[in-house]
Amino acid sequence: MRNLLPVLFVCFALAAPAFADDRGIDDFPEGKGREETANMCAACHSGRLVSQQGMTRAQWDETLDVMTERHKMPKLEGDERALILDYLAAAFAPKARRGAPNPFLK
C-alpha cells in the first residue's frame, strides 16, 4: 500500500486537467464573471451547450429562473446573479442569423 500512494497521486495529478476540461470553461470567453458562470452552469451542462445558446439578458434571466424552479439549481440572488447575467448577456448574446428570424428570440 505504501508504494501505491505515489502512483495514485501521480494518476490523480495527471487526470486533474481532464476533469477541468470536462467542465468546458474553454467554451466561455474571457470576461468578468467567467469563472463564476462556468462553475454554476457546468455543474449540470457542458460549456459547449451554454456557449451555443445566444440569448438576451432578459432571456438569460428567465432561463436562470427556470433552472432554479424546475431543475433545483441553487438560487442566484443579488450581486452574484447580476454578475452571471451580465457575463451571459455579453458573452452569449443573440447572433445574427441568415434566413428566417429565430421564432424563439421574440
N, CA and C atoms as an extended XYZ file, in Angstrom:
318
Properties=species:S:1:pos:R:3:atomname:S:1:resname:S:1:resid:I:1 pbc="F F F"
N         0.827       -1.191        0.000 N   MET     1
C         0.000        0.000        0.000 CA  MET     1
C         0.873        1.259        0.000 C   MET     1
N         1.950        1.204        0.704 N   ARG     2
C         2.836        2.352        0.798 CA  ARG     2
C         3.368        2.754       -0.581 C   ARG     2
N         3.705        1.765       -1.402 N   ASN     3
C         4.223        2.044       -2.738 CA  ASN     3
C         3.119        2.494       -3.698 C   ASN     3
N         1.898        2.202       -3.360 N   LEU     4
C         0.769        2.555       -4.221 CA  LEU     4
C         0.395        4.038       -4.109 C   LEU     4
N         0.633        4.642       -2.973 N   LEU     5
C         0.252        6.040       -2.772 CA  LEU     5
C         0.902        6.993       -3.768 C   LEU     5
N         2.221        6.900       -4.025 N   PRO     6
C         2.804        7.801       -5.023 CA  PRO     6
C         2.210        7.585       -6.413 C   PRO     6
N         1.891        6.356       -6.741 N   VAL     7
C         1.305        6.059       -8.051 CA  VAL     7
C        -0.080        6.689       -8.157 C   VAL     7
N        -0.883        6.551       -7.100 N   LEU     8
C        -2.214        7.145       -7.100 CA  LEU     8
C        -2.141        8.670       -7.196 C   LEU     8
N        -1.192        9.254       -6.477 N   PHE     9
C        -1.025       10.692       -6.518 CA  PHE     9
C        -0.714       11.162       -7.935 C   PHE     9
N         0.187       10.495       -8.603 N   VAL    10
C         0.553       10.862       -9.975 CA  VAL    10
C        -0.641       10.695      -10.908 C   VAL    10
N        -1.393        9.609      -10.738 N   CYS    11
C        -2.574        9.377      -11.585 CA  CYS    11
C        -3.596       10.500      -11.419 C   CYS    11
N        -3.869       10.892      -10.183 N   PHE    12
C        -4.830       11.966       -9.946 CA  PHE    12
C        -4.292       13.297      -10.451 C   PHE    12
N        -3.026       13.540      -10.280 N   ALA    13
C        -2.429       14.798      -10.744 CA  ALA    13
C        -2.512       14.906      -12.261 C   ALA    13
N        -2.277       13.812      -12.953 N   LEU    14
C        -2.349       13.820      -14.410 CA  LEU    14
C        -3.791       13.903      -14.892 C   LEU    14
N        -4.714       13.343      -14.149 N   ALA    15
C        -6.119       13.348      -14.554 CA  ALA    15
C        -6.798       14.677      -14.269 C   ALA    15
N        -6.286       15.471      -13.367 N   ALA    16
C        -6.936       16.725      -12.970 CA  ALA    16
C        -7.240       17.642      -14.148 C   ALA    16
N        -6.297       17.860      -15.090 N   PRO    17
C        -6.640       18.710      -16.228 CA  PRO    17
C        -7.786       18.141      -17.056 C   PRO    17
N        -7.896       16.836      -17.152 N   ALA    18
C        -9.003       16.245      -17.907 CA  ALA    18
C       -10.333       16.572      -17.247 C   ALA    18
N       -10.382       16.520      -15.913 N   PHE    19
C       -11.614       16.864      -15.221 CA  PHE    19
C       -11.935       18.337      -15.429 C   PHE    19
N       -10.929       19.196      -15.385 N   ALA    20
C       -11.153       20.625      -15.590 CA  ALA    20
C       -11.682       20.877      -17.002 C   ALA    20
N       -11.144       20.177      -17.996 N   ASP    21
C       -11.604       20.340      -19.370 CA  ASP    21
C       -13.042       19.873      -19.532 C   ASP    21
N       -13.451       18.856      -18.782 N   ASP    22
C       -14.827       18.376      -18.859 CA  ASP    22
C       -15.806       19.473      -18.469 C   ASP    22
N       -15.373       20.364      -17.631 N   ARG    23
C       -16.228       21.468      -17.200 CA  ARG    23
C       -16.564       22.357      -18.385 C   ARG    23
N       -15.659       22.432      -19.341 N   GLY    24
C       -15.907       23.208      -20.549 CA  GLY    24
C       -15.637       24.684      -20.418 C   GLY    24
N       -14.786       25.073      -19.494 N   ILE    25
C       -14.527       26.506      -19.318 CA  ILE    25
C       -13.892       27.115      -20.564 C   ILE    25
N       -13.258       26.299      -21.389 N   ASP    26
C       -12.674       26.823      -22.622 CA  ASP    26
C       -13.739       27.367      -23.564 C   ASP    26
N       -14.982       26.939      -23.392 N   ASP    27
C       -16.075       27.432      -24.218 CA  ASP    27
C       -16.616       28.777      -23.722 C   ASP    27
N       -16.121       29.249      -22.596 N   PHE    28
C       -16.541       30.524      -22.029 CA  PHE    28
C       -15.462       31.561      -22.324 C   PHE    28
N       -15.775       32.596      -23.106 N   PRO    29
C       -14.761       33.607      -23.410 CA  PRO    29
C       -14.351       34.394      -22.162 C   PRO    29
N       -13.175       34.970      -22.228 N   GLU    30
C       -12.677       35.780      -21.121 CA  GLU    30
C       -13.650       36.908      -20.822 C   GLU    30
N       -13.731       37.258      -19.583 N   GLY    31
C       -14.571       38.380      -19.186 CA  GLY    31
C       -14.898       38.297      -17.708 C   GLY    31
N       -15.332       39.421      -17.173 N   LYS    32
C       -15.701       39.479      -15.758 CA  LYS    32
C       -16.895       38.548      -15.517 C   LYS    32
N       -16.725       37.622      -14.581 N   GLY    33
C       -17.787       36.676      -14.258 CA  GLY    33
C       -17.631       35.324      -14.926 C   GLY    33
N       -16.553       35.158      -15.702 N   ARG    34
C       -16.344       33.901      -16.435 CA  ARG    34
C       -16.279       32.697      -15.493 C   ARG    34
N       -15.436       32.763      -14.483 N   GLU    35
C       -15.254       31.640      -13.557 CA  GLU    35
C       -16.547       31.306      -12.827 C   GLU    35
N       -17.209       32.332      -12.318 N   GLU    36
C       -18.444       32.127      -11.565 CA  GLU    36
C       -19.521       31.497      -12.445 C   GLU    36
N       -19.623       31.988      -13.677 N   THR    37
C       -20.624       31.460      -14.606 CA  THR    37
C       -20.301       30.031      -15.005 C   THR    37
N       -19.055       29.778      -15.332 N   ALA    38
C       -18.662       28.417      -15.710 CA  ALA    38
C       -18.897       27.443      -14.565 C   ALA    38
N       -18.569       27.852      -13.356 N   ASN    39
C       -18.771       26.969      -12.207 CA  ASN    39
C       -20.246       26.671      -11.984 C   ASN    39
N       -21.095       27.670      -12.148 N   MET    40
C       -22.532       27.467      -11.932 CA  MET    40
C       -23.136       26.623      -13.056 C   MET    40
N       -22.882       26.997      -14.285 N   CYS    41
C       -23.527       26.322      -15.416 CA  CYS    41
C       -22.976       24.912      -15.645 C   CYS    41
N       -21.666       24.776      -15.513 N   ALA    42
C       -21.040       23.489      -15.821 CA  ALA    42
C       -21.265       22.444      -14.734 C   ALA    42
N       -21.937       22.823      -13.664 N   ALA    43
C       -22.316       21.818      -12.669 CA  ALA    43
C       -23.294       20.820      -13.287 C   ALA    43
N       -24.070       21.268      -14.284 N   CYS    44
C       -25.063       20.396      -14.929 CA  CYS    44
C       -24.903       20.306      -16.437 C   CYS    44
N       -24.301       21.321      -17.050 N   HIS    45
C       -24.215       21.398      -18.506 CA  HIS    45
C       -22.770       21.439      -18.963 C   HIS    45
N       -22.556       21.041      -20.195 N   SER    46
C       -21.239       21.256      -20.787 CA  SER    46
C       -21.116       22.733      -21.134 C   SER    46
N       -19.912       23.206      -21.150 N   GLY    47
C       -19.684       24.587      -21.555 CA  GLY    47
C       -20.149       24.833      -22.974 C   GLY    47
N       -20.020       23.843      -23.804 N   ARG    48
C       -20.431       23.973      -25.207 CA  ARG    48
C       -21.937       24.230      -25.315 C   ARG    48
N       -22.734       23.525      -24.508 N   LEU    49
C       -24.185       23.713      -24.540 CA  LEU    49
C       -24.541       25.155      -24.192 C   LEU    49
N       -23.922       25.677      -23.157 N   VAL    50
C       -24.200       27.051      -22.743 CA  VAL    50
C       -23.742       28.026      -23.823 C   VAL    50
N       -22.557       27.819      -24.366 N   SER    51
C       -21.990       28.762      -25.331 CA  SER    51
C       -22.753       28.800      -26.649 C   SER    51
N       -23.540       27.804      -26.937 N   GLN    52
C       -24.300       27.759      -28.190 CA  GLN    52
C       -25.638       28.479      -28.097 C   GLN    52
N       -26.024       28.954      -26.935 N   GLN    53
C       -27.365       29.486      -26.754 CA  GLN    53
C       -27.585       30.831      -27.435 C   GLN    53
N       -27.003       31.873      -26.991 N   GLY    54
C       -27.223       33.175      -27.602 CA  GLY    54
C       -28.591       33.748      -27.256 C   GLY    54
N       -28.675       34.401      -26.102 N   MET    55
C       -29.942       34.985      -25.660 CA  MET    55
C       -29.710       36.389      -25.137 C   MET    55
N       -30.791       37.128      -25.034 N   THR    56
C       -30.722       38.464      -24.440 CA  THR    56
C       -30.573       38.319      -22.926 C   THR    56
N       -30.276       39.426      -22.262 N   ARG    57
C       -30.144       39.382      -20.797 CA  ARG    57
C       -31.467       38.937      -20.163 C   ARG    57
N       -32.581       39.439      -20.687 N   ALA    58
C       -33.895       39.062      -20.150 CA  ALA    58
C       -34.144       37.552      -20.336 C   ALA    58
N       -33.727       37.017      -21.463 N   GLN    59
C       -33.905       35.575      -21.705 CA  GLN    59
C       -33.011       34.750      -20.789 C   GLN    59
N       -31.780       35.222      -20.575 N   TRP    60
C       -30.902       34.522      -19.637 CA  TRP    60
C       -31.483       34.580      -18.225 C   TRP    60
N       -32.044       35.723      -17.860 N   ASP    61
C       -32.647       35.887      -16.540 CA  ASP    61
C       -33.793       34.891      -16.358 C   ASP    61
N       -34.635       34.782      -17.360 N   GLU    62
C       -35.740       33.823      -17.314 CA  GLU    62
C       -35.215       32.385      -17.261 C   GLU    62
N       -34.160       32.115      -18.000 N   THR    63
C       -33.572       30.771      -18.001 CA  THR    63
C       -33.041       30.408      -16.617 C   THR    63
N       -32.416       31.355      -15.924 N   LEU    64
C       -31.945       31.079      -14.565 CA  LEU    64
C       -33.115       30.751      -13.640 C   LEU    64
N       -34.231       31.457      -13.822 N   ASP    65
C       -35.428       31.148      -13.024 CA  ASP    65
C       -35.922       29.732      -13.302 C   ASP    65
N       -35.953       29.358      -14.565 N   VAL    66
C       -36.394       28.003      -14.945 CA  VAL    66
C       -35.457       26.957      -14.351 C   VAL    66
N       -34.162       27.211      -14.435 N   MET    67
C       -33.196       26.240      -13.888 CA  MET    67
C       -33.390       26.080      -12.378 C   MET    67
N       -33.716       27.176      -11.698 N   THR    68
C       -33.940       27.121      -10.252 CA  THR    68
C       -35.240       26.395       -9.919 C   THR    68
N       -36.302       26.764      -10.607 N   GLU    69
C       -37.622       26.199      -10.299 CA  GLU    69
C       -37.774       24.743      -10.721 C   GLU    69
N       -37.356       24.435      -11.918 N   ARG    70
C       -37.595       23.088      -12.461 CA  ARG    70
C       -36.467       22.102      -12.197 C   ARG    70
N       -35.252       22.604      -12.119 N   HIS    71
C       -34.095       21.702      -12.072 CA  HIS    71
C       -33.282       21.823      -10.790 C   HIS    71
N       -33.801       22.561       -9.828 N   LYS    72
C       -33.207       22.659       -8.490 CA  LYS    72
C       -31.806       23.259       -8.471 C   LYS    72
N       -31.525       24.143       -9.418 N   MET    73
C       -30.267       24.877       -9.380 CA  MET    73
C       -30.301       25.771       -8.140 C   MET    73
N       -29.182       25.939       -7.465 N   PRO    74
C       -29.172       26.865       -6.321 CA  PRO    74
C       -29.612       28.263       -6.775 C   PRO    74
N       -30.418       28.898       -5.965 N   LYS    75
C       -30.944       30.211       -6.311 CA  LYS    75
C       -29.827       31.246       -6.325 C   LYS    75
N       -29.795       32.012       -7.387 N   LEU    76
C       -28.834       33.097       -7.525 CA  LEU    76
C       -29.546       34.401       -7.207 C   LEU    76
N       -28.922       35.204       -6.359 N   GLU    77
C       -29.535       36.474       -5.981 CA  GLU    77
C       -28.467       37.568       -5.906 C   GLU    77
N       -28.934       38.785       -5.914 N   GLY    78
C       -28.074       39.938       -5.674 CA  GLY    78
C       -26.930       40.085       -6.652 C   GLY    78
N       -25.770       40.431       -6.089 N   ASP    79
C       -24.592       40.701       -6.908 CA  ASP    79
C       -24.145       39.487       -7.701 C   ASP    79
N       -24.270       38.293       -7.122 N   GLU    80
C       -23.848       37.083       -7.830 CA  GLU    80
C       -24.708       36.868       -9.078 C   GLU    80
N       -26.023       37.029       -8.940 N   ARG    81
C       -26.911       36.871      -10.090 CA  ARG    81
C       -26.609       37.934      -11.144 C   ARG    81
N       -26.423       39.163      -10.719 N   ALA    82
C       -26.119       40.251      -11.657 CA  ALA    82
C       -24.822       39.978      -12.409 C   ALA    82
N       -23.807       39.520      -11.698 N   LEU    83
C       -22.516       39.214      -12.325 CA  LEU    83
C       -22.679       38.140      -13.393 C   LEU    83
N       -23.382       37.074      -13.067 N   ILE    84
C       -23.565       35.965      -14.011 CA  ILE    84
C       -24.444       36.399      -15.183 C   ILE    84
N       -25.497       37.139      -14.919 N   LEU    85
C       -26.352       37.629      -16.008 CA  LEU    85
C       -25.590       38.577      -16.933 C   LEU    85
N       -24.807       39.468      -16.350 N   ASP    86
C       -24.006       40.390      -17.169 CA  ASP    86
C       -23.059       39.605      -18.068 C   ASP    86
N       -22.418       38.594      -17.496 N   TYR    87
C       -21.476       37.792      -18.277 CA  TYR    87
C       -22.207       37.051      -19.400 C   TYR    87
N       -23.293       36.352      -19.067 N   LEU    88
C       -24.029       35.582      -20.077 CA  LEU    88
C       -24.531       36.477      -21.206 C   LEU    88
N       -25.077       37.637      -20.853 N   ALA    89
C       -25.610       38.552      -21.859 CA  ALA    89
C       -24.514       39.088      -22.779 C   ALA    89
N       -23.335       39.317      -22.224 N   ALA    90
C       -22.229       39.838      -23.038 CA  ALA    90
C       -21.552       38.729      -23.844 C   ALA    90
N       -21.328       37.590      -23.225 N   ALA    91
C       -20.574       36.518      -23.872 CA  ALA    91
C       -21.415       35.692      -24.826 C   ALA    91
N       -22.700       35.551      -24.532 N   PHE    92
C       -23.561       34.672      -25.331 CA  PHE    92
C       -24.840       35.397      -25.719 C   PHE    92
N       -24.659       36.536      -26.380 N   ALA    93
C       -25.783       37.337      -26.859 CA  ALA    93
C       -26.361       36.694      -28.123 C   ALA    93
N       -27.582       37.106      -28.517 N   PRO    94
C       -28.147       36.567      -29.757 CA  PRO    94
C       -27.228       36.880      -30.937 C   PRO    94
N       -27.133       35.932      -31.820 N   LYS    95
C       -26.293       36.101      -33.011 CA  LYS    95
C       -27.193       36.387      -34.209 C   LYS    95
N       -26.692       37.230      -35.116 N   ALA    96
C       -27.425       37.469      -36.353 CA  ALA    96
C       -27.418       36.180      -37.166 C   ALA    96
N       -28.551       35.840      -37.714 N   ARG    97
C       -28.668       34.593      -38.475 CA  ARG    97
C       -29.123       34.905      -39.897 C   ARG    97
N       -28.737       34.040      -40.801 N   ARG    98
C       -29.208       34.163      -42.175 CA  ARG    98
C       -30.602       33.565      -42.278 C   ARG    98
N       -31.379       34.070      -43.217 N   GLY    99
C       -32.690       33.481      -43.455 CA  GLY    99
C       -33.732       33.990      -42.485 C   GLY    99
N       -34.670       33.120      -42.173 N   ALA   100
C       -35.801       33.483      -41.322 CA  ALA   100
C       -35.331       33.800      -39.903 C   ALA   100
N       -35.989       34.744      -39.262 N   PRO   101
C       -35.621       35.056      -37.878 CA  PRO   101
C       -35.964       33.890      -36.950 C   PRO   101
N       -35.242       33.782      -35.889 N   ASN   102
C       -35.478       32.717      -34.904 CA  ASN   102
C       -36.753       33.031      -34.136 C   ASN   102
N       -37.779       32.170      -34.213 N   PRO   103
C       -39.046       32.461      -33.542 CA  PRO   103
C       -38.943       32.408      -32.021 C   PRO   103
N       -37.884       31.819      -31.488 N   PHE   104
C       -37.721       31.698      -30.042 CA  PHE   104
C       -37.092       32.938      -29.425 C   PHE   104
N       -36.645       33.881      -30.235 N   LEU   105
C       -35.997       35.076      -29.717 CA  LEU   105
C       -36.926       36.288      -29.762 C   LEU   105
N       -38.215       36.072      -29.748 N   LYS   106
C       -39.177       37.190      -29.772 CA  LYS   106
C       -39.524       37.612      -28.379 C   LYS   106
